Amino acid sequence: FTSREMMQIEQGVFDRFKSGKNTGEAILSAEKIQGHLKSYDYFTKGQTAAVKHILNFTDRFLIIQGDAGTGKTSAIKSVHDIMQTEKSPYTLRGLGFTGKAAQELKDKSGIQSETISSFLNGKPKSSSKPEL
């Protein structure tokens, strides 16, 4: 069961995601990403696909979802490391569903992280660098 108001909110989120499709530029070319992934030959197919998608996506919003222990944090850390190696102009920011998830992402990857709720309800942070 849901309310009309909740359905409108959910539709607004969906519409916002849709409006962000193909509105940006890829961070790295597929060829550069593939070169970096040689160092991560132990990654699962899912981790490899996630790294490729993150670094080569052109949408405004991106969500990585998976069960606990599937390697999401390791994949995100590799994205962070690749971006640093490439001297990417982007700052990587992590968002977690829970405070525990955000803290674990920060501790294990070195990426500044917060909860999704904090991000959506907090004051916009001004940064001289674009964020991913």
C-alpha positions as CSV (number, residue, x, y, z in Angstrom):
1,F,0.0,0.0,0.0
2,T,1.1,3.5,-0.7
3,S,-0.2,7.0,-0.8
4,R,-0.8,9.3,-3.8
5,E,1.9,11.6,-2.4
6,M,4.4,8.8,-2.1
7,M,3.7,7.7,-5.7
8,Q,4.3,11.3,-6.8
9,I,7.6,11.5,-5.0
10,E,8.7,8.2,-6.5
11,Q,7.7,9.3,-9.9
12,G,9.7,12.5,-9.4
13,V,12.8,10.5,-8.5
14,F,12.3,8.4,-11.6
15,D,11.8,11.5,-13.8
16,R,15.0,13.0,-12.4
17,F,17.0,9.9,-13.2
18,K,15.5,9.9,-16.7
19,S,16.4,13.5,-17.3
20,G,20.0,12.8,-16.4
21,K,20.5,10.2,-19.2
22,N,23.4,11.0,-21.5
23,T,24.0,14.5,-20.1
24,G,27.7,14.1,-19.3
25,E,31.0,12.9,-20.6
26,A,32.8,9.6,-19.9
27,I,35.7,10.0,-17.4
28,L,37.9,7.6,-19.4
29,S,37.9,5.9,-22.7
30,A,37.1,2.2,-22.9
31,E,40.7,1.5,-24.0
32,K,42.3,3.3,-21.0
33,I,39.9,1.5,-18.6
34,Q,40.8,-1.9,-20.1
35,G,44.5,-1.1,-19.7
36,H,44.0,-0.3,-16.0
37,L,41.8,-3.4,-15.4
38,K,44.8,-5.6,-16.3
39,S,46.0,-4.9,-12.7
40,Y,42.7,-6.2,-11.4
41,D,42.6,-9.6,-13.1
42,Y,41.2,-11.2,-9.9
43,F,38.0,-9.2,-10.2
44,T,34.8,-11.0,-10.9
45,K,32.9,-10.2,-14.1
46,G,30.5,-8.1,-12.1
47,Q,33.3,-6.0,-10.5
48,T,34.9,-5.5,-13.9
49,A,31.6,-4.5,-15.5
50,A,31.0,-2.0,-12.6
51,V,34.4,-0.4,-13.0
52,K,33.9,-0.1,-16.7
53,H,30.4,1.3,-16.3
54,I,31.4,3.9,-13.7
55,L,34.4,5.2,-15.6
56,N,32.7,5.3,-19.0
57,F,29.1,6.3,-18.1
58,T,27.5,9.4,-19.5
59,D,24.5,9.6,-17.3
60,R,24.1,12.1,-14.4
61,F,23.1,9.4,-11.8
62,L,24.7,6.0,-11.2
63,I,23.8,3.4,-8.6
64,I,25.9,0.3,-7.7
65,Q,23.9,-2.3,-5.9
66,G,24.8,-5.7,-4.8
67,D,24.6,-8.2,-1.9
68,A,27.0,-7.9,1.0
69,G,30.5,-9.3,0.3
70,T,30.2,-9.2,-3.5
71,G,33.0,-6.8,-4.0
72,K,31.3,-3.4,-4.4
73,T,33.8,-1.6,-2.1
74,S,36.8,-3.2,-3.8
75,A,35.5,-2.2,-7.2
76,I,34.8,1.4,-6.0
77,K,38.3,1.6,-4.5
78,S,39.8,0.6,-7.9
79,V,37.8,3.4,-9.5
80,H,39.3,5.8,-7.0
81,D,42.8,4.5,-7.6
82,I,42.4,4.6,-11.4
83,M,41.0,8.2,-11.2
84,Q,44.0,9.3,-9.1
85,T,46.5,7.6,-11.5
86,E,44.9,9.4,-14.4
87,K,44.8,12.6,-12.5
88,S,41.0,12.9,-13.1
89,P,39.5,16.3,-12.5
90,Y,36.7,14.6,-10.6
91,T,36.3,14.0,-6.9
92,L,34.8,10.7,-6.0
93,R,32.1,10.7,-3.3
94,G,30.5,7.6,-1.8
95,L,26.9,7.3,-0.7
96,G,25.6,4.5,1.5
97,F,22.1,3.5,2.4
98,T,23.1,3.3,6.1
99,G,25.7,5.0,8.2
100,K,27.5,1.8,8.7
101,A,27.7,1.2,4.9
102,A,29.0,4.7,4.3
103,Q,31.6,4.4,7.1
104,E,32.8,1.0,5.7
105,L,33.1,2.5,2.2
106,K,35.1,5.4,3.6
107,D,37.3,3.2,5.8
108,K,38.1,0.6,3.1
109,S,38.4,2.8,0.0
110,G,39.5,6.2,1.3
111,I,36.6,7.9,-0.4
112,Q,34.7,10.6,1.4
113,S,31.3,9.0,2.1
114,E,28.0,9.8,3.7
115,T,24.5,8.4,3.8
116,I,22.1,9.0,0.9
117,S,19.8,10.8,3.3
118,S,22.6,13.1,4.5
119,F,23.5,13.9,0.9
120,L,19.9,14.6,-0.2
121,N,18.9,16.6,2.9
122,G,22.2,18.4,3.6
123,K,23.5,21.7,2.4
124,P,25.1,21.5,-1.0
125,K,28.9,21.4,-0.7
126,S,30.8,23.7,-2.9
127,S,33.8,22.2,-4.5
128,S,36.2,23.5,-7.1
129,K,36.2,20.0,-8.7
130,P,33.3,18.2,-10.3
131,E,32.0,15.2,-8.3
132,L,31.3,11.7,-9.2
